[in-house]
Amino acid sequence: MADRPPRPSRGRPAGLRGLTTRGRCLLAGGLAAVVCAIALDERDLLRVGLFAALLPILAVLAGAVRSVRLSAERNVGPSRLMPGTAGRVQLTVTNTGSTRTAALEINDPPVVDLSGGIRCLMPPLRPAHRARTEYAIRPTRRGRFVFEPPSVRVGDPFGLWEDSRTLDTSTTVLVVPSLVDLAGMPASTGSRSAAADRARSGASGGDPDVGVRPYRSGDDIRTIHWRASARHEDELMVRLAEPVSHGGAVVMLDHRAIAHAGTGATGSLETAVRLAASITVHLLAAEHQVRLTAHSGTVLAAGRDIQDDVLAALAVVEPDTRTMTASSIAGIGLIVAVLAALDAPTARLLMAARLRGTTAIAFLLDTATWAGTPRSGSPDRSTDPSAGALLQSAGWRVVPVRRGDDVAQAWSRACQAGAPVSGLPPRPAPIPVVS
């Protein structure tokens, strides 16, 4: 089986069968030779002409009698692909008919930003037999990709007749955002239990929400939880070494078309998606109850064990024309907003939406540092110099992110409670009160 790079199809389109260009030319030449042989009374030329005309006719008859039935199956692995990672496509063709096929020419078309496709030859297949071919894929961006049905060409050994068709199979591949390993956790005041999905009793004056298990031989007696033991007859309960719950968190992704700059994998939106995905997965690993929202207030995913839902939702995020709403950050505990170009009115909206006592972190992308033009043909917009200062004055922890910045370092800066954040304009001076 020889692999060749895919090329644009020539000759008859897929889905047709009949004589090839070679077969038609041979038939026309043979008939012309027969006519000339009769006119010139040349018996040798007549034999040659009859032989040349008879070959294409026999090829057509053989192709009409032979019923070729094929099916195809395409498998893509691994199941989760990220930009820059390598994957494999396995294409299997099965002879579902009752007759042996000739050699098969398979053409799996390319997919932009995912696969270069393949064009290869497969050996003849007996009934119920199959042949496989594999090739590599390497996605360059996130998104949902669809493989078009492959085409197959079956012909005779002389190339006089062909049967071109498409095999009824299509495959969808989801390329999820790439993740960055994060370390640390900002302090929050959440009262939502992620492990038990209930309010912390400590928020209402009782014992804090802790994990307990039955007493085992060798456990330190100091770890016995007497209140829990009192609720279990004839059984001692001990306190777990680590708490089983953390506060709830809201992660908001700003993907307004007017707020982002650059296009494709180098645009600011891709950095925002990668940052939102990494933060959400990091919070889920710490057993936070997380709600991932869009700037418009749409809930993309919510719950505890939702990593697959988070990545699937962020894989298909595109620039949006809707405006920012206050419901996008509605919640208590921890709020993390990944923001693009921000103006003062939008900053005031976020200021008013934040509840008192809530830990709010804003990753503010400096879209002016991204190359290219704003999306959707909108005019170039950069963050208002006063927007970050307004958020900071309202208790937000603002972390500026520029093109090329390390996402992990940006998260580390956000986890430093009370640490000064560089790159922001000075806070507005308080207005003096005249008595």
N, C-alpha and C positions, 0 to 999 in steps of 0.2 A: 504494500500500500504506500503510494507516494504522495506526500503532502506538497501542495503548491499554494502560493499566496493567492487569495481571491482576486478575481478580475471581473470587470463588467461582463455580463452575459452577452453572447453574440448569437446571431442567427435567430432561430425560432424562440419565442418566449415560453416560459414555463407554463405547463397546462396544455400543450399541443403535441400532436404526434403526426408523423409522416416522413416524407423524404427530406433528407438534408440537401444542402446546396450541391454537394458532390453527387448525390443520387440524381437530382434533377438534371444536372449537367450531363451525367453519363447517359441518362434516358434520352435527353434531347440529341446528344451526339450520336447515339445508336440509331435513333429514328432517321436522322439526317443521312447516316451512312447507308441505311437500308434504301432510302429513296435514291441516293446517288448510285448504289449498286444496281438497282433495277433499271435506272436510266442508262447506265453504261454497260449493262449486262456483265457485271463483275461478280462472279460467284464467291470468290474469296472475301471481297469487301462485304458481300451480303452476310456471310457467316459471322464476320467480325461485328457488323452492325446488329445482327440479331442477338449475339451474345451480350453485347454492351447494353442493349435495351432490355434484355431479359433479366439481368442481374437486379436492377432496381425494382422490377415488378415482383420478383421472387422475395426480395427483402420486405416489400409492403405486405405480401401475403403472409410471410412468416410472422411479421409483427402483428398483423390482424388476428392471427390464430392464437398467438401467445398472449395470455392474460397475466399481466404483471400487477401484483397487489403488494404494496409495501406500507409499512407503518414506521413511525419514528418516535423516539423518546429522548429527551434532552435532560440531563441532570447537571446541576451546577453546585460545586462545593468549594469552600465550606459554605454552610448555610448563612453565615454572617460575614459580609465583606465590608471592608472599610477602604477609603481612598488610599492608594499606594500599596495595598496588600495584593497578593497573588492568589488567583483561583484557577480552577480547572473546569472545563466544560466537557462532558462525555456525551457524545451523540451516538445513539444506537439505532440501526436500521434493521428491521425484521421483515423477512419474506413471508407474508401471510397468505400467499397464493398457493396453487397446486402444481406450479411448474417452476423449473429452475430458471433463474434470471441470468442475464449476461452481466458483464462487469458494470458496476455502477459508478457514476461520477456525481459526487455529493458536493453541494455548494451551500455552506452555512453563511448567510450574509453578515457583514460587520455591524457592530453597534457602536455608535459614536460615544467616545469617552469611556468605553468599557471593553470592547473586543474588536480585533481586526478580522474576525471570521476565519474561515478555512475553506479550501477547495482541494478535494482529494479523491482518489480512486479506491473503490472497494471491490473485493473479489466477487465473482458470481455466487449467488446464494441459492441453496437448495430450499425446498419448502420447510417452513418452521425454523429455519436457521437465521442467525443474525450476525451482524458485523458492527464493530465499534471503532470510533476514532475519538481522540482527545486533543484538546489544544488549550493553551493558557489564556487567561484574561487578567487584566490589571486595570481596575477602575481608577479614574483620575479625579472623580468628584462623587459626592453623595447623590442620591436620587433613586427613582424607580426606573428601571430599564426593561425594555421588552425585546426579546429575541423574535425576529420574524421567522415564519416557517421556512425550513430548509428546502432547497430544490434538488431534484434528482434527475439524472439523465441516463436513460438506458438505450443503447444502440446495438447494431449488428457489428460483427468483426470488421466489415469493410467500410463502416462509416457512411452507409447509404441511407439508413433509416434511423430515426430516433424517436424516443418517447420522453418528453420533458414534462414534469409535473412538480407540484409543491406538495409536501407531506404535511398533513394537518396536525401540527403541533406548534405551540408557542409557549414561551417560558418568561416569567417575570422575575427579575432579580432586584432585590432591595439592597442598596449600598448605604449603610448607616454612617453617621458622622464618626470621625476618629475621636478617640478619647485620650485625655492626658491624665496621668496619675497625679492626684492631689494629696496633700498632707495637711493635717490640722483641721480645726473646727472652730468657727466663731461662737462666742457665747451667745445664747438666746434665752428668751423668757417664755418659751412655748409651754402650754399646758395640755398638749395633745399627746397621748401615748401612741407611739408607733407600733410597739410590740403587741400591745393589747387592744389598741384602737379605742381607748377610753380616756376620759379626763383624769389627770393626775390627782390623786387624793390629796397630795400636799398642797395643791392650789386652793383647797377649801379648808385647810387647817388640820388635816389628818396626817398619817405617815406618808412619806414619799413613796412613789410607785417603785417597788423593788421586786426582783425575782426571787422566788424561793423554790426549794426542792426538798424531798424527804431526807432525813438525817441518815448518814452512812457511817459505818465504823471507821474511826480515824479522823472524823471531822472535828475541827476546833470547836469547843463548847461555846466560845465567845461569838461564834457565827450563828447561834440558834436564834431564830426569830420567834419570840414568845407569843406575840399576838397571832401570828399565823398558826403556830402550834396549838393555840387554844381553839382555833376553828377546826382543827383536825383531831378527832378523838384517837387517843392511843398512838399518836404519831408525832414525832418532833420534826419541825421544819427548820432548815438553815437558810441563811441569806446567801444569794449568789454573789460571787466576787465582783461582777460587773452589773451595772443597771441594765434592764432590758428595754428601756424606752428612752426616747429623747423627744424634744419638742417638735412640733409640726413646722414645716417650712414651705414657703411659696417661692418658686423660681419663675420669673417672668422674662420672656424673650421678646425683644423689640425688633420686629422684622418689617417695619414700615418701609415701603419702597422709596419714599422721599428722604429717608434718614440715612440710607446706606450708600456707599460709594464703591466703585470698582465692579467688575463683572467676573463671573465664573469662580474658579477655585481661589483666585487671588483677591476676591472682593471682601469687604468688611463683613458682609452677612455670613460668610463661611466661618470667620473667626468668632462671630457672635454665636453661631450654632454650636461650634466646637466647645466654646466656653460654657454655654448653657447645658450641653450634654454632659460634660465632665463634672460640673458642679452637681447636677441632679443625681448622677450615678454615685458620686462620692457621698452625698447625703443619704441616699438609699442604703449604701453599704454601712453607714453608721446607724441604720434602723430609724431614720426619720420618716415621719409621715409627710410625703411630698405631694404638692400640687403644682404641676407645670402648666403655665398659662401663656397665652400670646398677649401682645400689647392691647388687642381689642377686647380682652376678657375671655376669649375662648379657652376652655380647659383642654389641653392637649393630652394630659394623662394625670391620674390622681390615684393615690394609694400607697402601698408599701412595696410589694413585690411587683414592680411595674417597669423594671429596667428595659425589657423588650418593647413594651408599649412606648416608653420614652424615646428610644432610639428609632423605632418605626415612625413615630410622629415627626421627629426632627429630621428624618431622612427626606421628607417630601415638603419641608417648609420652603415657601417661595416668597418673594417680596409681596407685600400686601398694601392696599390703598386705604385701609381703614385707619382711623385715628386712635390715639391712646385713650383708654378709659380707666376710671378709678378702680373698677372691679378687677382689673388685671393683677393688682397687688393686695386684694382684700384678704386679710388673714392676720393671725397673731403668732408670735414666736419669732421666726426668722424669715425675712424677706430678702431675696436676692434678685436684683433687676439687672439684666444685661441690656444696656441702652446704647443706641446709636446717636446720631446728631440730635441734640436736644436744644429746644428753645426755652425761653423763660416761662411762657404760659404752660407748657407741658411740665416743666419742673415744678411750678406751683401746684399743678394738679396732683403730682406725686407727693408733694409735701402735705397737702390736705388729706390725701388718702391714707397716709401712714398713721396707725393708731399709736397712742401714747404707750410707751413701754415696750414697743416692738423694735427688735434689732433689724435695721434696714441697711443693706449694702447695695451700692450701685456701681457696677462696672461700666464706666463711661468711655465708649470707643471714640477716639479722635479720628473721625472719618477723613479729615483733611490729609492724613498721612497715607491713605490708601490711594494707589494709582488708579487711573481711569476716571470715568465720568459717573455721576449718579445714575441709578437705575431708572428705568421707565422714562427716560428722556427728561426727567425733572431737573430744574436748575441746581447747581452745586450748592450744598448747604453744609456748614460746619456747626459744631456745637457753640451755642451762645456762651461767651466767656463767663457770664454771670450765672448760667444754669447750674454748674457744679457747685458754685459757692452757695446758691440758694438751697440746694439739697443738703449741703453740709451744715448750713445754719439751722436746718430743721431737724438735725439729729441723724441724718444719713451718713454712712461711712462711704465716701466716694473714692473709687480707685480708677484712675485714668489708664486706658489701654491704648497703646499705639501699635501701628503695624510693625510686626516683628517681635513684639514683646513676648516673653515667656508666660504662658497661661498659668503654669504652676506657681511662678513667682508672684503673679498678680493675686492669686488666691491666698498666698502666704501673707501678702500685705493686708489683705482684707481680714485675715484672722487675728491681726495684731490690734486688739482693742485699745483704743485711745492713742494709737501711734499716729503721728502726723503723716498726712498723705501728700506727697510731692506732686507737682505738676498742675496744681489748681490755683486759680486766681485767689487773691486774698478775700476773706469774707467781707461782706458789706458792713461798713461801720454802723453802729447803732445810731438811730435818730435821737438827738438830744431833746429832752423834755424841758420846756420853758415853763416855769411856774409863775 
